[in-house]
């Protein structure tokens, strides 16, 4: 759940900076591309779900 929210917010920020880059400076385009890629990676990361599932089961004791 948290990866969906975090990834979505970062993707929106990246897209917003991409729009700003067309009006201001192309430096924003570089930053926005990096932020957008990070957001997509966070959004599509499935390993976090496996960790949360283990914690719900009880994990190691």
C-alpha positions as CSV (number, residue, x, y, z in Angstrom):
1,X,0.0,0.0,0.0
2,X,2.7,2.5,0.9
3,X,4.7,1.8,-2.3
4,X,1.6,2.6,-4.3
5,X,1.1,5.9,-2.6
6,X,4.8,6.9,-2.5
7,X,5.3,5.8,-6.1
8,X,2.2,7.6,-7.3
9,X,3.2,10.8,-5.6
10,X,6.8,10.7,-7.0
11,X,5.4,10.0,-10.5
12,X,3.1,13.0,-10.2
13,X,6.0,15.2,-9.0
14,X,8.2,14.0,-11.9
15,X,5.5,14.7,-14.4
16,X,4.9,18.1,-12.9
17,X,8.6,19.0,-13.1
18,X,8.6,17.8,-16.7
19,X,5.8,20.2,-17.6
20,X,7.7,23.0,-15.8
21,X,10.9,22.2,-17.7
22,X,9.3,23.2,-21.0
23,X,8.7,26.7,-19.7
24,X,11.7,27.3,-17.5
25,X,14.9,25.3,-18.0
26,X,15.9,22.0,-19.5
27,X,17.8,21.3,-16.2
28,X,14.3,20.5,-14.8
29,X,13.9,17.9,-17.5
30,X,16.9,16.0,-16.3
31,X,15.7,16.0,-12.7
32,X,12.2,15.2,-13.6
33,X,13.3,12.2,-15.7
34,X,15.3,10.8,-12.8
35,X,12.4,11.4,-10.4
36,X,9.9,9.8,-12.8
37,X,12.1,6.7,-13.2
38,X,12.5,6.4,-9.4
39,X,8.7,6.7,-9.0
40,X,8.1,4.0,-11.5
41,X,10.6,1.7,-9.9
42,X,9.1,2.2,-6.4
43,X,5.6,1.8,-7.9
44,X,6.5,-1.5,-9.5
45,X,8.6,-2.9,-6.7
46,X,7.1,-6.2,-5.5
47,X,9.7,-7.1,-2.9
48,X,8.2,-4.9,-0.3
49,X,5.0,-6.8,-0.4
50,X,6.9,-10.1,0.3
51,X,8.4,-8.5,3.4
52,X,5.1,-7.2,4.7
53,X,3.5,-10.7,4.1
54,X,6.2,-12.3,6.2
55,X,5.7,-9.8,9.0
56,X,1.9,-10.6,9.0
57,X,2.6,-14.3,9.2
58,X,4.8,-13.9,12.2
59,X,8.3,-14.0,10.8
60,X,11.3,-15.7,12.5
61,X,11.3,-16.2,16.2
